[in-house]
Amino acid sequence: MSTLTAENILILIEQLPPLERERLDQILIHQPTAPAKVKAPLDKRVPYIPVPDRTKEWDWIEQHKYDYAGKWVALEGDTLVAASDNRLELSALIKAAGAKQPLIHRMSSPDDLLYIGI
């Protein structure tokens, strides 16, 4: 038995009498086509997480930049969660305070060298 291929089917169609060819043509034209099932594309992007408004934190930093010069600070809104000279110690203080997503910032000191990005 021969395999069913498009070429074999076309040969069989050519062998049909003219009336049968016309009938086949009408069947194919009027046959409703089922829409192909389209799968949603896989979304490989990272889901959007809105960035919290940190205006209050940056205002606090501007107001207290001399009080905490050279220290690491953690802020939630305009509230100081913790402050420390050591970043690791600050992390422990934040965890103990139970802060969710504080802004962590090192306050610049007049003794700091100028950062030029090299």
N, C-alpha and C positions, 0 to 999 in steps of 0.2 A: 504494500500500500504506500502510495506516495505521501510525502509530508505536505501539509497544508501551508502554502506560502502565498504571498500577494501575487507573484508571477503566475503560479498555477491557477489561481482564481481568475485572473485576467484572461488566461487562455481559455478557461471554461466559459467565461462570459462571451468571448468572441465567437464561440461555437453555438451560442444560442440563436434561435430564429429572431428576425427583426421585431416581431410582436412581443416576444418574451424580453428582449433587450429594453424595449420601450417601457414595458411593465416594471422591470427592475429599476429603470431610471426613475419612474414615478414613485416607486416605493422608497428609494433612497432620498429623493428630494423631500417627500412629505413625512419622512420618519422623524419623530420628535427626538431631538438630541438631549440627553440628560446632561445637566451641567456637571462639569468635573468637580469632584470634591477638592476644594482648595484647603490645604492645611495652613494654619497660621504659621508664619515664619518664627523660628526660634529666636527669641530676643536675647541676644548675648550682651546687651548693655547692662550696666549697673543700674539698679532702680534709683529713681530720683529721691533724694532725701533733702528736704529744704534746709538751708543753712540758717541757724538761729540768728536773730538780730542781736548783735553785740554792741550796740550803741551805748548802752548803760555801762558796760564793762570798760569800753575805751574812754568814756567820760571820767570814770573813777580813776583809771590809770593816769589820765592827764592831771587830775586834781591831786593825786597822792604820789606823783613821781619822785618827789624829794623825800617823802616819809619812808619809802621802801626801796630806796636806791640800792642797787646791787643784789636785791633779793628776788626770789621766785615767788609769785603770787598766784593764787587760784581764786577766781571770781565767778559768782553766779548773780547776774544782774548787777546791782550796785552794792552787793554784799561780799565782803572778804571772807572766803571759806577758810583759807590757810595761807601762811607765808613762811618761807624758810630760806636759808642760805644754800641749802642743798636740794637739788631736784628730786632725788630719791626719797628724801625725808618728806618733801612736799607731797609726793604721791601717797605715802603712808598716811599723812594727815588728811588728805582728800578722802581716802577710803574710810578712815575713821569717822569723818564728818558725814559720810553718806551722800556726798554731792553726786548728781547725775552726770552732767556734762559741763563742768566748769571751764572757763577760759583760763589757760595756764600761760603765764607771761613772765619773762625775766625783765625786771625794771632796770633800765640802764643806770649806770653810775658815772659820776664825773671822772672817776679813775679808770674807766674802761678805755681801751685803745680804740681808735677810730676804725670801724669796719669798712673796708673798701672792696670786699667781694673778690679777692684774688685767691 
